[in-house]
């Protein structure tokens, strides 16, 4: 199993980023996928989850209405569209296969 995140960077408050997680080594379309984040000095927290077919998504309360998780099963990729970013969204963002396999993370920094 391999999960490779990309798309992080430095963005001003109110800006947007789209994270991608390219998956390989397993039957991607059979599994729910999630994004987590971890800020310095804090525990890793669940941000969003999407079902295997992409029909149901759930979000942590602080990102509802601002973030959108989606997936393309043909490309074996899960995305996290992040809009209206806030400084408190600053963290390393990780995709995971049901908490058992993790990517290396991509850093998102929201700062003016």
C-alpha positions in Angstrom: 0.0 0.0 0.0 1.2 3.4 -0.9 -0.4 6.8 -0.3 1.2 9.9 -1.6 -0.2 13.4 -0.7 0.5 16.6 -2.6 -0.9 20.0 -2.9 0.1 21.7 0.4 1.7 25.0 0.7 1.5 28.5 2.1 -1.7 30.4 1.6 -3.2 33.6 2.9 -6.3 33.5 5.2 -9.4 33.2 3.0 -7.5 31.4 0.3 -7.9 27.9 -1.1 -5.9 24.8 -1.7 -6.7 21.4 -3.1 -4.9 18.4 -1.6 -4.5 15.1 -3.5 -3.7 11.7 -2.3 -2.6 9.1 -4.9 -3.2 5.6 -3.8 -1.7 2.3 -5.0 -1.2 -1.3 -3.9 -4.8 -2.0 -3.0 -8.3 -2.1 -4.4 -8.9 1.6 -3.9 -12.6 1.6 -5.0 -13.5 -0.9 -2.3 -12.5 1.3 0.7 -13.6 4.4 2.5 -10.8 7.0 2.7 -10.1 9.8 5.1 -8.1 12.9 5.6 -6.6 13.7 9.0 -4.5 16.7 10.1 -2.0 17.3 12.9 -1.0 20.8 14.1 2.2 21.3 16.1 1.7 20.2 19.7 -1.7 18.8 19.0 -3.1 15.3 18.5 -3.9 14.1 15.0 -7.6 14.8 14.2 -10.0 13.5 11.6 -11.0 16.1 9.1 -13.2 14.2 6.6 -14.2 10.7 5.4 -15.7 9.6 2.1 -17.3 6.2 1.4 -15.9 3.9 -1.2 -18.4 4.9 -3.8 -18.0 8.6 -3.0 -21.7 9.0 -2.2 -21.4 9.9 1.5 -18.9 12.3 3.1 -18.6 13.3 6.7 -16.7 16.3 8.2 -15.2 17.5 11.4 -17.4 20.4 12.6 -14.8 23.2 12.2 -14.4 22.5 8.4 -18.0 21.9 7.5 -19.1 24.2 4.7 -15.4 25.1 3.9 -13.8 21.7 2.9 -15.0 19.1 0.5 -13.7 15.6 0.2 -14.0 13.8 -3.1 -12.5 10.9 -5.0 -11.9 9.6 -8.4 -11.8 5.8 -8.3 -10.6 5.5 -11.9 -7.5 7.6 -10.9 -7.2 6.0 -7.5 -7.1 9.5 -6.0 -8.8 11.2 -3.1 -9.0 15.0 -2.8 -9.6 17.6 -0.2 -10.7 21.0 -1.5 -10.1 23.6 1.2 -11.7 27.0 0.9 -11.9 30.0 3.2 -8.8 28.8 5.0 -8.1 30.1 8.4 -4.8 30.2 10.4 -6.1 27.5 12.6 -6.2 25.1 9.6 -2.4 25.2 9.6 -1.3 21.6 10.0 0.2 18.6 8.3 -2.5 16.8 6.4 -2.5 13.1 5.9 -4.7 10.7 4.0 -5.3 7.2 5.4 -6.7 3.9 4.4 -9.0 3.3 7.4 -6.3 4.3 9.8 -4.1 1.4 8.9 -1.9 2.9 6.3 -0.8 6.5 6.1 0.8 8.8 3.6 3.8 11.0 4.5 1.7 14.1 4.8 1.6 17.5 3.2 2.1 20.7 5.0 -0.6 23.4 4.9 0.3 26.8 6.3 -2.3 29.6 6.5 -0.7 32.9 7.2 -0.6 36.5 6.0 
